[in-house]
Amino acid sequence: MAELIDRLTEQLGYPLLDQSSFDEFIQDQPFSVLFFTEDPARFPESLDVAVILPELLKQFPQLTPAVISREAERSLQGRYNFTVWPTLVLLKQGRYLGAISKVQDWDLYLRDIESLLQREPTRNPGIGIPVVVNPQQTQPCG
């Protein structure tokens, strides 16, 4: 079953990104689309997206695709704060444009990707930890 995902990296030449190759790859691309698959046995729609993604790239050749390695998916997922698998994350020069989760109708893919590519990048929506400043008051000496 995972052969459809393996085909993307082995036959079509999409990079398989891990923690060490991720940042350099996304910074080097004008536009990138990152495929977060999770386990296709648990999320069989990943296999559908593996078939759809090459077709989307024919419509949007400015996108450079990559598959996120299973080992890196959970930690990188936190940067983009999505909770549904599979997900395509679109970036412009490494900066967040948006994400499309699950399998969508073809027309919806076309509309959403066109819209995302016209956006200005935003801060990654990652799961943030609020920072609370609690300065200690200094006591006068003596």
C-alpha positions as CSV (number, residue, x, y, z in Angstrom):
1,M,0.0,0.0,0.0
2,A,2.7,2.5,0.9
3,E,4.1,1.9,-2.6
4,L,2.1,4.8,-3.8
5,I,3.9,7.1,-1.3
6,D,7.3,5.4,-2.0
7,R,6.7,6.1,-5.8
8,L,6.8,9.8,-5.0
9,T,10.4,9.6,-3.7
10,E,11.8,6.7,-5.6
11,Q,10.3,7.2,-9.1
12,L,9.3,10.8,-9.2
13,G,12.3,12.1,-7.2
14,Y,10.5,14.1,-4.5
15,P,12.9,14.6,-1.6
16,L,12.2,12.7,1.6
17,L,12.8,15.3,4.3
18,D,13.9,14.6,7.9
19,Q,14.8,16.9,10.7
20,S,18.3,17.5,9.3
21,S,17.3,18.3,5.7
22,F,14.0,20.1,6.4
23,D,15.0,23.7,7.0
24,E,17.5,24.0,4.2
25,F,15.0,22.5,1.7
26,I,12.2,24.9,2.6
27,Q,14.4,28.0,2.6
28,D,15.8,27.1,-0.9
29,Q,12.4,26.8,-2.6
30,P,10.4,29.8,-3.9
31,F,7.2,27.7,-3.2
32,S,7.1,24.3,-1.7
33,V,4.3,21.8,-0.9
34,L,5.1,19.3,2.0
35,F,3.2,16.0,2.1
36,F,2.6,14.8,5.7
37,T,1.3,11.3,5.2
38,E,1.2,9.6,8.6
39,D,0.6,5.9,8.5
40,P,-1.4,5.0,5.4
41,A,-2.7,1.9,7.1
42,R,-4.4,4.2,9.6
43,F,-5.0,7.1,7.2
44,P,-5.8,5.5,3.8
45,E,-6.5,8.9,2.3
46,S,-2.8,9.4,2.3
47,L,-2.7,7.0,-0.7
48,D,-5.2,9.1,-2.5
49,V,-3.2,12.2,-1.9
50,A,-0.1,10.4,-3.2
51,V,-1.9,10.0,-6.5
52,I,-3.4,13.5,-6.5
53,L,-0.2,15.4,-5.7
54,P,1.6,14.8,-9.0
55,E,-1.5,15.9,-10.8
56,L,-1.6,19.1,-8.7
57,L,2.0,19.8,-9.6
58,K,1.1,19.8,-13.3
59,Q,-1.4,22.6,-12.5
60,F,1.0,24.4,-10.2
61,P,4.6,23.8,-11.6
62,Q,5.9,26.6,-9.3
63,L,5.5,24.2,-6.3
64,T,8.4,22.1,-5.3
65,P,7.2,18.9,-3.6
66,A,8.7,17.0,-0.7
67,V,7.5,14.1,1.4
68,I,8.1,14.4,5.2
69,S,9.7,11.3,6.7
70,R,7.6,9.3,9.2
71,E,10.3,9.9,11.8
72,A,10.1,13.7,11.5
73,E,6.3,14.1,10.9
74,R,5.2,14.5,14.5
75,S,7.8,17.1,15.4
76,L,7.3,19.1,12.2
77,Q,3.5,18.9,12.5
78,G,3.8,21.1,15.6
79,R,5.2,23.9,13.4
80,Y,2.0,24.0,11.3
81,N,-0.5,23.0,14.0
82,F,-2.7,20.7,11.9
83,T,-4.5,17.8,13.4
84,V,-5.9,15.9,10.5
85,W,-4.0,13.5,8.2
86,P,-2.9,13.6,5.4
87,T,-2.0,17.2,5.1
88,L,-0.3,19.3,2.4
89,V,1.5,22.4,3.8
90,L,2.3,25.2,1.4
91,L,5.2,27.5,2.0
92,K,6.8,30.5,0.3
93,Q,10.6,30.6,0.8
94,G,10.1,28.6,4.0
95,R,7.3,30.8,5.3
96,Y,3.8,29.5,5.9
97,L,1.0,30.0,3.4
98,G,-1.5,27.4,4.5
99,A,-2.5,23.8,4.7
100,I,-5.0,21.5,3.0
101,S,-6.0,18.4,5.0
102,K,-7.6,15.1,3.8
103,V,-8.8,14.4,0.3
104,Q,-10.6,17.3,-1.4
105,D,-12.6,17.7,-4.6
106,W,-10.3,18.6,-7.5
107,D,-12.0,22.0,-7.9
108,L,-11.4,22.8,-4.2
109,Y,-7.7,21.9,-4.5
110,L,-7.4,24.2,-7.5
111,R,-9.2,27.1,-5.8
112,D,-7.4,26.7,-2.5
113,I,-3.9,26.3,-3.9
114,E,-4.4,29.3,-6.2
115,S,-5.6,31.4,-3.3
116,L,-2.8,30.2,-1.0
117,L,-0.1,31.0,-3.6
118,Q,-1.4,34.6,-3.8
119,R,-1.2,35.2,0.0
120,E,1.6,36.8,1.9
121,P,3.3,34.3,4.1
122,T,2.4,34.4,7.8
123,R,4.0,33.2,11.0
124,N,3.9,29.4,11.4
125,P,0.7,28.6,13.3
126,G,2.6,26.2,15.5
127,I,1.5,25.2,18.9
128,G,2.7,28.0,21.0
129,I,3.5,28.2,24.7
130,P,2.6,31.5,26.1
131,V,5.4,33.4,27.7
132,V,4.5,35.0,31.0
133,V,6.8,37.7,32.2
134,N,7.0,37.8,36.0
135,P,9.8,40.1,36.9
136,Q,11.0,39.8,40.5
137,Q,10.9,43.0,42.4
138,T,14.1,44.0,43.8
139,Q,14.3,44.9,47.5
140,P,16.3,47.8,48.6
141,C,19.4,46.8,50.5
142,G,19.9,47.7,54.1
